[in-house]
């Protein structure tokens, strides 16, 4: 069966956000489809060049959520 993958699916594969079945299916497809492999390599290289960014909420935001949670549970 021939399957065409979207950019989003390839990016999910790069960031390991796809399920096991999809992972295995894409690995198998890349063995036969050099275009898919090239696109995967391009996304992989791009992801390695991007800076590693971490976001974290302000302490006040976390405290507000915890306060609301306490009030809702009561």
Secondary structure, DSSP 8 states (H G I E B T S, - for coil): ------HHHHHHHHTT-S-HHHHHHHHHHHHH-HHHHHHHHHHHHHHHHS--------HHHHHHHHHHHHHHH-
